[in-house]
Amino acid sequence: MTTHCVECGAVSCPDLFDTVLALDHSRQPPWGPLHGVTVACYLLQHPSRLPAAHRARPLAVLRAYTTGGLDAATRLTEQARQANNHRARHAAEEPEPPPVPPPAAFEVTIADVAGDGTFPAAGFADRVDAWARATLSAWRCS
């Protein structure tokens, strides 16, 4: 029997997330540069993993990515990473959480991005782009 995730609807999403994280951490294109976008999409599609007060930052990353491209998202994630460094004097101010409840369904999930389960390089960036846009749309933030 196949079990679908109650949050995103995909099959085996925790295993898929582990797989894409391993690829992300290789820092090799196309996976590595999209790490911040990938994590933001996954967390927003699994809101139980992210307290409501911390959902605004991944939404901001996806907005930056969909409006300003990868460079804009990378700048935002790097600023957050530096501010969260234990050596930083001041923690980054967390934006206000979104005023809407988490969506019940998503048009594109990690399973769609995974393709055959291996996150093939060919078309990966396009699949992540569709994932980011679908996630924002579901949160009514596009």
Secondary structure, DSSP 8 states (H G I E B T S, - for coil): ---B-TTT--BSHHHHHHHHHHHHTTT-TTTGGGHHHHHHHHHHHSGGGS-GGGSHHHHHHHHHHHHHHHHHHHHHHHHHHHHTSTT-SS--------SS---S--SS-HHHHHTTTT--STTHHHHHHHHHHHHHHHTT--
